[in-house]
Amino acid sequence: MQVITAISELRSVIRAARVKQPALQVGFVPTMGFLHEGHASLLKAARDQCELVVLSIFVNPLQFGPNEDFERYPRDEKRDLAIAAEAGTDIVFMPQVAEMYPSPIRTTVSVSEVTRRLCGASRPGHFDGVATVVTKLLNMVQPDYAYFGMKDAQQVAVIEQMVQDLNIPVHIVACPTLREADGLAKSSRNVYLNEEQRAQAVQLSAALRKARSAVEESWRHLTPREVEEQVREEIARAPLADIDYVEVLDYPSLQTIDTFVSSRRVIIAVAVKFGNTRLIDNVVIPIQS
């Protein structure tokens, strides 16, 4: 496994691999590090599909708001590299901020509509930072496939829209959310939860499971607003939960809907704070007759 910090070296190594093996398929997993089993599952999906697997670890300052946790974001380089090696990664790209942004950036990528709701409304500018850094990384790696987890389903929708609109030649592969044994979605931010918060955080996945069953069984007799209210009531059973949003939207357009429509997909998405830790989770449900 090669660890690379310079963009020029990254491009050179990948170019040489493609010259040596013209039919080479490159898989790419962009992350902000502090890897866990969810990230490892993305790397393994890439390993199963591609001959060359590239992982990036970069805590991107552009996607953090002024009151958010850029400096506090957890980092563990040694552990990250061990997980990457175990998952069969070929190249780990670990640039410093000065390598990615050597001068004040004057060009950003902004995706409209799909960023208006959910985390886009709660965290203004967040997805501009995501779209910009992912565009930069895709230009550097030029992969055939890029892998993203559905825990952040809005991010997946944003990246898919961006890739389509800008004709970026990469296939976006959306991978299932990995969960703890009790249902909590795996997240780098889970380490911030104290014991009581961690115990109550499982109410997010429990509420989503219950809502999913209700929609699958009775969507003709429910409205999206009723489902939202049910989810809110379930999450409120956790006294420490401070709800940011609960929304039922069309997926992947993330437009509001007044009724459930057969043959469409909907997302039930939540963001909840426990103390200073903000957790997100969701389920995407195909509406079937």
Residue, then its C-alpha position, 0 to 999 in steps of 0.5 A: m500500500q502506497v501512502i501519497t501526500a502530493i497531487s503530482e505523485l498521485r497522478s503520476v502513480i495512477r498514470a503509470a498503472r494505467v499505462k502498464q494495464p490499459a484496461l485497469q479499473v480504478g475505484f475511489v473512496p473519498t473520506m475524511g478519515f477516522l475510518h470505521e467498518g462503514h468506510a471499510s465496506l466501501l473499500k471492500a466494494a471497490r476491491d471486489q470491482c476494481e484492480l486499483v483501489v484509491l482511498s483519500i483521507f482529507v478533512n476538508p475545511l470548506q465543508f465546515g461552518p464557522n461554528e462547526d467542528f473542523e478542529r475537533y473532528p476526530r483524526d487517527e492516522k495510524r488506525d486509518l492506515a491499518i484499516a485501509a491495508e486490511a481492506g486491500t487498499d492500494i493507494v492512500f492519498m493523504p494531502q495537507v490543506a496547503e496541498m489541496y488549497p495552496s491559495p485562497i480558492r476562487t472557484t467553487v462548485s454549487v449544486s442547486e435544488v437537491t441541497r435546499r433541504l435537510c443538511g443543506a438548509s441546516r448547514p449553509g454552504h456545507f454542500d458547496g464545500v463537499a461538491t468542490v472537494v469531490t470535484k477536485l479529488l475526482n479530477m486528481v484520481q480520475p477513477d472509473y468508480a467512486y463509492f459513497g455510503m448511503k448514511d449521507a443519502q443527500q450527499v449521494a444525491v448531490i454527487e450524482q447530480m453534480v457528476q451528471d450535470l458536469n459530465i464527469p466520467v465516473h460511475i457513482v456507487a451508493c453502498p448501504t449504511l453499516r450499523e452497530a448491532d443495536g441499529l445505530a448508524k456507524s459514524s466517526r462522530n459516535v465517539y463524541l457520545n457519552e454513555e447516556q447519549r449513546a444509549q438514547a441515540v438508538q432511538l433514531s434507527a428504531a424510529l426509522r424502522k417503525a416508519r419504514s414498516a408503516v409506509e411499506e404496509s399502509w402508504r395508501h392510507l398515510t401522508p408524508r406529514e403523518v409519517e414525519e410526525q410519527v418519527r418525531e414522536e418516536i425520537a422524542r422518547a429519547p429525552l436527550a434528543d434535540i431534533d434538527y429535522v425530520e423530513v419525508l421527501d422524494y428521492p433522489s430529487l429531494q423535493t417535498i411530496d404531499t402523497f406517496v406515489s407508486s413506483r417512486r422512491v422516498i427518503i425518511a431523513v433525520a438529523v438529531k443532536f445529542g449534546n454537541t454531537r449531531l447525528i444523521d440517519n435515513v431510510v430510502i423506501p421504494i413505493q410498490s403496489 
